[in-house]
Amino acid sequence: MSTTTEAAAHAPTASEYIVHHLGHLATHHQEKIVDFSIINMDTVFWSVAMGIVGCLIMWAAARRATSGVPGRLQAFVEMVVEMVEDQSKAIVHGDRSFIAPLALTVFIWVALMNSLDFLPVDLFSGLFRVIGIDIHHRVVPTADLNGTLGISLGVLALMLYYSIKIKGLGGWIHELFAAPFGIYMAPFNLLLNIIEYAAKAVSLGMRLFGNMYAGELLFLLIALLGSMATAFGFVGHVIAGSIWAIFHILIVILQAFIFMMLTLVYIGQAHEGH
């Protein structure tokens, strides 16, 4: 009886539970709002791992491809490839030999990273406790603002690359100063264009992060229902968890699709002049 009382006394509160699960396995503790010396190793690990998994899935589908009746994996991959190709064709007017595969890679990679949210929230913390380690570890890279902004900065770099490639360095610089209000408004045009580039990159990363972070937080709140030693807590945990998991399937795919579409839109805009 005393053991049970002691365990209950040392059990974390709801806020401590959530704060612990939202912590990262980082190189050191973050004390400032912006600190580029910190690396969230869990985000890096799972981002790279899902990239490898995505490459293996596409490689397996290509290796087993047949001209006859396709298998389930081939049919699924062909459906995704056709969807991405149709979207890239409608948005990007120019050479799509690199852009369409890029969009496909972005969609599969983001969808796989989002799908990690379906793993039980206490899975890794429980495994670490079994081996006597108490560390922070977050599995979903897209629920980390560093991860989503990192991807969006890559998209920004591609936007700048295609803008210079299509329009030439001189044409791109002229557009920065002359569009959209004419060369006589050059300072205002430059400021507006810089803000536009920054807003695209930040909004692209923040949109994905906000949706996945909210989904992760809801899973944690639902998990707390299961800790309530009442019938309501157990039933609420099962019902709410099941409903939210089913609904979250749509969110995972939808957010990957939106990120891919915005990537295509932004790169497509780089092919066009004001």
C-alpha positions as CSV (number, residue, x, y, z in Angstrom):
1,M,0.0,0.0,0.0
2,S,2.8,2.3,0.9
3,T,4.5,1.5,-2.4
4,T,1.4,2.5,-4.3
5,T,1.2,5.8,-2.3
6,E,4.8,6.6,-3.0
7,A,4.4,5.9,-6.8
8,A,1.4,8.2,-6.9
9,A,3.3,10.9,-5.0
10,H,6.2,10.7,-7.5
11,A,3.9,10.5,-10.6
12,P,4.2,13.6,-12.8
13,T,1.4,16.1,-12.9
14,A,-0.5,16.8,-16.2
15,S,1.6,19.8,-17.0
16,E,4.9,18.0,-16.1
17,Y,3.9,15.1,-18.3
18,I,3.2,17.3,-21.3
19,V,6.3,19.5,-20.8
20,H,8.4,16.3,-20.6
21,H,7.0,14.9,-23.9
22,L,7.4,18.2,-25.7
23,G,11.1,18.4,-24.8
24,H,13.8,17.5,-27.4
25,L,16.9,15.4,-27.2
26,A,19.2,18.3,-27.9
27,T,22.9,19.0,-27.7
28,H,22.3,21.3,-24.7
29,H,19.4,23.1,-23.0
30,Q,18.0,26.1,-24.8
31,E,18.0,29.3,-22.8
32,K,17.5,31.9,-25.5
33,I,14.7,32.3,-28.0
34,V,17.1,31.8,-30.9
35,D,20.2,29.7,-30.5
36,F,21.7,28.2,-33.6
37,S,24.3,26.3,-31.6
38,I,21.6,23.8,-30.5
39,I,20.8,20.7,-32.5
40,N,17.7,18.7,-31.8
41,M,19.1,15.3,-32.5
42,D,15.8,13.5,-32.4
43,T,14.4,15.7,-35.2
44,V,17.6,15.2,-37.3
45,F,17.5,11.4,-36.7
46,W,13.8,10.9,-37.6
47,S,14.0,13.3,-40.6
48,V,16.9,11.3,-42.1
49,A,15.3,8.0,-41.2
50,M,12.0,8.9,-42.9
51,G,14.0,10.1,-45.9
52,I,15.7,6.7,-46.1
53,V,12.4,4.9,-45.7
54,G,10.9,7.0,-48.5
55,C,13.8,6.2,-50.8
56,L,13.5,2.5,-50.0
57,I,9.7,2.5,-50.7
58,M,10.2,4.2,-54.1
59,W,13.2,1.9,-54.9
60,A,11.1,-1.2,-54.0
61,A,8.2,0.0,-56.2
62,A,10.6,0.7,-59.1
63,R,12.3,-2.7,-58.7
64,R,9.1,-4.6,-58.7
65,A,7.4,-2.6,-61.5
66,T,5.8,-4.7,-64.2
67,S,4.0,-3.9,-67.4
68,G,1.3,-6.3,-66.4
69,V,-1.2,-6.1,-63.6
70,P,0.5,-4.0,-61.0
71,G,0.7,-5.1,-57.3
72,R,-0.7,-3.0,-54.5
73,L,2.6,-1.1,-53.9
74,Q,3.1,-0.4,-57.6
75,A,-0.5,0.7,-58.0
76,F,-0.2,3.1,-55.0
77,V,3.1,4.6,-56.1
78,E,1.8,5.0,-59.7
79,M,-1.3,6.8,-58.3
80,V,0.8,9.2,-56.3
81,V,3.2,9.8,-59.1
82,E,0.4,10.5,-61.5
83,M,-1.2,12.9,-59.0
84,V,2.0,14.8,-58.5
85,E,2.7,14.9,-62.3
86,D,-0.8,16.3,-63.0
87,Q,-0.4,19.0,-60.3
88,S,3.1,20.0,-61.5
89,K,2.0,20.2,-65.1
90,A,-0.9,22.5,-64.2
91,I,1.2,24.8,-62.0
92,V,4.7,24.9,-63.4
93,H,5.1,26.1,-67.0
94,G,8.5,25.1,-68.1
95,D,11.1,22.3,-67.7
96,R,9.7,20.0,-65.0
97,S,12.3,17.2,-65.2
98,F,13.6,18.1,-61.7
99,I,10.5,19.9,-60.3
100,A,8.1,17.0,-60.6
101,P,10.4,14.5,-58.8
102,L,11.1,17.2,-56.2
103,A,7.4,17.6,-55.5
104,L,7.0,13.8,-55.2
105,T,9.9,13.6,-52.8
106,V,8.5,16.4,-50.7
107,F,5.1,14.8,-50.5
108,I,6.3,11.3,-49.5
109,W,8.9,12.6,-47.1
110,V,6.5,15.0,-45.3
111,A,3.8,12.4,-45.2
112,L,6.1,9.8,-43.6
113,M,7.4,12.3,-41.0
114,N,3.8,13.3,-40.2
115,S,2.8,9.6,-39.9
116,L,5.2,9.2,-37.0
117,D,2.5,10.9,-34.9
118,F,0.5,7.7,-34.9
119,L,3.1,6.0,-32.7
120,P,2.1,5.8,-29.0
121,V,3.1,9.0,-27.3
122,D,4.7,7.0,-24.4
123,L,6.4,4.4,-26.6
124,F,10.0,5.7,-26.5
125,S,9.9,7.3,-23.0
126,G,8.7,3.8,-21.8
127,L,11.5,2.1,-23.7
128,F,14.1,4.5,-22.3
129,R,12.8,3.9,-18.7
130,V,13.1,0.2,-19.1
131,I,16.9,0.6,-19.7
132,G,17.2,3.1,-17.0
133,I,17.4,6.3,-19.0
134,D,15.2,9.4,-18.5
135,I,15.6,11.7,-21.5
136,H,13.5,13.9,-23.7
137,H,12.7,12.5,-27.1
138,R,10.2,13.7,-29.7
139,V,9.5,11.5,-32.6
140,V,7.6,13.8,-35.1
141,P,10.1,16.1,-36.9
142,T,7.3,18.2,-38.4
143,A,6.1,19.1,-34.9
144,D,9.4,20.8,-34.4
145,L,9.6,24.4,-35.8
146,N,13.3,23.9,-36.6
147,G,12.5,20.9,-38.9
148,T,9.7,22.6,-40.8
149,L,11.5,25.9,-41.2
150,G,14.6,24.0,-42.4
151,I,12.5,22.4,-45.2
152,S,10.9,25.7,-46.1
153,L,14.4,27.3,-46.3
154,G,15.3,24.7,-48.8
155,V,12.2,25.6,-50.8
156,L,13.2,29.3,-50.6
157,A,16.7,28.4,-52.0
158,L,15.0,26.6,-54.9
159,M,12.7,29.6,-55.5
160,L,15.8,31.9,-55.7
161,Y,17.7,29.4,-57.9
162,Y,14.8,29.1,-60.4
163,S,14.2,32.9,-60.4
164,I,17.8,33.5,-61.4
165,K,17.9,30.6,-63.8
166,I,14.8,31.6,-65.7
167,K,15.2,35.4,-65.7
168,G,18.9,35.7,-65.4
169,L,20.7,37.4,-62.6
170,G,20.2,40.8,-64.1
171,G,16.5,40.2,-64.8
172,W,15.9,38.9,-61.3
173,I,17.6,41.9,-59.7
174,H,15.7,44.3,-62.0
175,E,12.5,42.5,-60.9
176,L,13.4,43.0,-57.3
177,F,13.7,46.8,-57.8
178,A,11.0,47.3,-60.5
179,A,8.1,45.0,-59.6
180,P,5.3,45.6,-58.9
181,F,5.2,49.4,-58.9
182,G,7.8,50.4,-61.4
183,I,11.5,51.4,-61.1
184,Y,10.7,54.8,-59.6
185,M,9.5,53.0,-56.5
186,A,12.7,50.9,-56.3
187,P,13.3,51.1,-52.5
188,F,9.7,50.3,-51.7
189,N,9.6,47.5,-54.3
190,L,12.8,45.9,-52.9
191,L,11.4,46.0,-49.3
192,L,8.1,44.5,-50.5
193,N,9.8,41.7,-52.4
194,I,12.1,40.8,-49.5
195,I,9.1,40.7,-47.2
196,E,7.3,38.5,-49.7
197,Y,10.2,36.0,-49.9
198,A,10.5,35.9,-46.1
199,A,6.7,35.5,-45.7
200,K,6.5,32.6,-48.1
201,A,9.3,30.7,-46.3
202,V,8.0,31.4,-42.8
203,S,4.4,30.7,-43.6
204,L,5.3,27.5,-45.4
205,G,7.1,26.1,-42.3
206,M,4.8,27.6,-39.7
207,R,1.6,26.1,-41.4
208,L,3.0,22.6,-41.2
209,F,4.4,23.0,-37.8
210,G,1.2,24.5,-36.3
211,N,-1.0,21.7,-37.5
212,M,1.3,18.9,-36.5
213,Y,2.1,20.4,-33.1
214,A,-1.5,20.8,-32.3
215,G,-2.2,17.2,-33.3
216,E,0.7,16.0,-31.1
217,L,-0.6,18.0,-28.2
218,L,-4.1,16.6,-28.6
219,F,-2.7,13.1,-28.5
220,L,-0.9,13.9,-25.2
221,L,-4.2,15.3,-23.7
222,I,-6.0,12.2,-24.8
223,A,-3.3,10.1,-23.2
224,L,-3.9,11.9,-20.0
225,L,-7.5,10.7,-20.0
226,G,-6.2,7.2,-19.8
227,S,-4.4,8.0,-16.6
228,M,-7.7,8.8,-14.8
229,A,-8.6,5.9,-12.6
230,T,-12.3,6.1,-13.6
231,A,-14.5,4.5,-16.2
232,F,-15.0,7.9,-17.9
233,G,-11.2,8.3,-18.2
234,F,-10.8,4.9,-19.8
235,V,-13.8,5.1,-22.2
236,G,-12.9,8.7,-23.1
237,H,-9.3,7.7,-23.8
238,V,-10.4,4.9,-26.1
239,I,-13.1,6.7,-27.9
240,A,-11.4,10.1,-28.2
241,G,-8.1,8.4,-29.2
242,S,-9.7,6.3,-31.9
243,I,-11.7,9.2,-33.3
244,W,-8.8,11.6,-33.3
245,A,-6.4,8.9,-34.8
246,I,-8.9,8.3,-37.7
247,F,-9.3,12.1,-38.3
248,H,-5.5,12.6,-38.0
249,I,-5.0,10.3,-41.0
250,L,-6.6,12.9,-43.1
251,I,-4.5,15.7,-41.5
252,V,-1.3,13.8,-42.1
253,I,-2.0,13.3,-45.8
254,L,-3.6,16.7,-46.3
255,Q,-0.7,18.6,-44.7
256,A,1.8,16.7,-46.9
257,F,-0.3,17.6,-50.0
258,I,-0.6,21.3,-49.0
259,F,3.2,21.5,-48.4
260,M,3.8,19.9,-51.8
261,M,1.3,22.2,-53.6
262,L,2.7,25.3,-52.0
263,T,6.2,24.2,-53.0
264,L,5.0,23.8,-56.6
265,V,3.2,27.2,-56.5
266,Y,6.2,29.1,-55.2
267,I,8.6,27.4,-57.7
268,G,6.0,28.0,-60.5
269,Q,5.9,31.7,-59.6
270,A,9.7,31.8,-60.0
271,H,9.1,30.9,-63.7
272,E,6.8,33.9,-64.2
273,G,7.4,37.6,-64.2
274,H,5.3,40.2,-62.5
